[in-house]
């Protein structure tokens, strides 16, 4: 497994990537993520997830986003994770979270943040199994979780 930058060669495949239909309310489509990465180039880190030559997912990290009114509270974490419907359950999401966490660590970070929709069938169990813990905070109605990288 590996991460690759989005390029003119692979962006069409990235745009065609789709999650299970019942997960459409849980994660924005790749096209929206790429638009946000264009608008926030200093903070967004979009990557495609490959297994060999097969595109299996998309992940986008965020770096040094101001969280609240405290200018010292800059956070980094997982902004988006889209695993193709036919590729779920094979460790690609776990790999992507690990790769994002390693990039955060390489940039001097000590925590990975993520938020999720707290509905039945959502990704909460996935993130908790990876070691995230809830912070008690909400962001746009989503539960905020944090993973200590120490």
C-alpha positions as CSV (number, residue, x, y, z in Angstrom):
1,X,0.0,0.0,0.0
2,X,1.1,3.5,-0.7
3,X,-0.1,7.1,-0.9
4,X,0.3,9.1,-4.1
5,X,-0.3,12.8,-4.9
6,X,-3.3,13.7,-7.0
7,X,-2.0,14.4,-10.5
8,X,-3.3,15.2,-14.0
9,X,-2.9,11.5,-14.7
10,X,-4.9,10.1,-11.8
11,X,-7.4,12.8,-10.9
12,X,-10.2,11.4,-13.1
13,X,-10.0,8.1,-11.3
14,X,-10.0,9.9,-8.0
15,X,-13.2,11.7,-8.9
16,X,-14.8,8.4,-9.8
17,X,-14.1,6.9,-6.4
18,X,-17.2,6.3,-4.4
19,X,-18.0,4.8,-1.0
20,X,-21.0,2.6,-0.1
21,X,-24.3,4.4,-1.0
22,X,-25.4,4.2,2.7
23,X,-22.2,6.2,3.6
24,X,-22.9,9.2,1.4
25,X,-23.9,11.3,4.4
26,X,-20.8,10.4,6.3
27,X,-18.1,11.7,4.0
28,X,-18.0,14.3,1.2
29,X,-17.1,13.2,-2.3
30,X,-13.6,13.4,-3.5
31,X,-14.4,16.3,-5.8
32,X,-15.4,18.5,-2.8
33,X,-12.2,17.5,-1.0
34,X,-10.1,18.5,-4.0
35,X,-11.9,21.8,-4.2
36,X,-11.2,22.5,-0.5
37,X,-7.5,21.5,-1.0
38,X,-7.3,24.0,-3.8
39,X,-8.8,26.7,-1.6
40,X,-6.7,25.8,1.5
41,X,-3.4,24.8,0.0
42,X,-1.4,25.7,3.1
43,X,-3.4,23.3,5.3
44,X,-4.7,20.5,3.1
45,X,-2.8,17.3,2.1
46,X,-4.8,15.2,-0.3
47,X,-3.5,11.8,-1.3
48,X,-4.7,8.7,-3.1
49,X,-4.4,5.3,-1.6
50,X,-3.1,2.6,-3.9
51,X,-2.7,-1.2,-3.5
52,X,-0.3,-2.0,-6.3
53,X,-1.8,-0.3,-9.3
54,X,-5.3,-0.3,-7.9
55,X,-6.8,2.9,-6.6
56,X,-8.6,1.9,-3.4
57,X,-9.2,5.2,-1.6
58,X,-8.6,8.9,-0.9
59,X,-7.4,10.6,2.3
60,X,-6.9,14.2,3.1
61,X,-5.1,15.5,6.1
62,X,-5.2,19.0,7.6
63,X,-2.2,20.7,9.2
64,X,-2.1,23.5,11.7
65,X,-5.8,24.6,11.6
66,X,-6.8,27.1,14.3
67,X,-9.4,25.3,16.3
68,X,-10.9,28.0,18.6
69,X,-10.2,31.5,19.8
70,X,-6.9,30.4,21.3
71,X,-4.2,31.1,18.7
72,X,-1.9,28.5,20.2
73,X,-4.5,25.7,19.7
74,X,-3.4,24.6,16.2
75,X,-4.6,21.1,15.3
76,X,-3.7,18.6,12.6
77,X,-5.5,15.5,11.6
78,X,-7.7,13.5,9.3
79,X,-10.0,15.7,7.2
80,X,-11.4,13.1,4.8
81,X,-11.2,9.4,4.3
82,X,-13.0,7.7,1.4
83,X,-12.4,4.0,0.8
84,X,-14.0,2.6,-2.3
85,X,-17.1,0.6,-1.7
86,X,-15.5,-2.6,-3.0
87,X,-12.2,-2.1,-1.1
88,X,-13.6,-1.6,2.4
89,X,-12.6,-4.1,5.2
90,X,-9.1,-4.8,3.8
91,X,-7.0,-2.5,6.0
92,X,-6.8,0.5,3.7
93,X,-8.5,2.9,6.1
94,X,-6.1,1.8,8.9
95,X,-3.2,2.3,6.6
96,X,-4.3,5.8,5.6
97,X,-4.8,6.9,9.2
98,X,-1.4,5.5,10.1
99,X,0.2,7.4,7.1
100,X,-1.5,10.6,8.1
101,X,-0.4,10.2,11.7
102,X,3.2,9.6,10.5
103,X,3.1,12.8,8.4
104,X,1.8,14.7,11.4
105,X,4.6,13.3,13.5
106,X,7.2,14.2,10.8
107,X,6.0,17.8,11.0
108,X,6.4,17.9,14.7
109,X,2.8,17.1,15.8
110,X,1.9,14.9,18.7
111,X,-1.8,14.3,18.1
112,X,-4.1,13.3,15.2
113,X,-7.6,14.7,15.3
114,X,-10.6,13.4,13.5
115,X,-14.4,14.0,13.6
116,X,-17.2,11.7,12.7
117,X,-21.0,11.6,12.4
118,X,-22.2,9.8,15.5
119,X,-25.0,7.9,13.8
120,X,-25.5,4.1,13.8
121,X,-23.4,2.6,11.0
122,X,-20.9,5.5,11.2
123,X,-17.1,5.2,11.6
124,X,-17.0,5.7,15.4
125,X,-16.1,2.0,16.1
126,X,-13.4,2.1,13.4
127,X,-11.7,5.2,15.0
128,X,-12.0,3.9,18.5
129,X,-10.4,0.6,17.6
130,X,-7.5,2.6,16.2
131,X,-7.0,4.2,19.6
132,X,-8.8,7.5,19.1
133,X,-10.6,8.8,22.2
134,X,-13.4,11.3,22.2
135,X,-12.5,14.8,23.4
136,X,-16.0,15.8,24.5
137,X,-16.1,18.4,21.8
138,X,-18.3,18.7,18.8
139,X,-17.5,20.2,15.4
140,X,-20.4,20.9,13.1
141,X,-22.5,18.3,15.0
142,X,-19.8,15.7,14.7
143,X,-17.9,13.9,17.5
144,X,-14.3,15.0,17.8
145,X,-11.7,12.4,18.5
146,X,-7.9,12.5,19.2
147,X,-5.1,10.0,18.9
148,X,-2.0,10.7,20.9
149,X,1.1,10.0,18.8
150,X,3.6,9.8,21.7
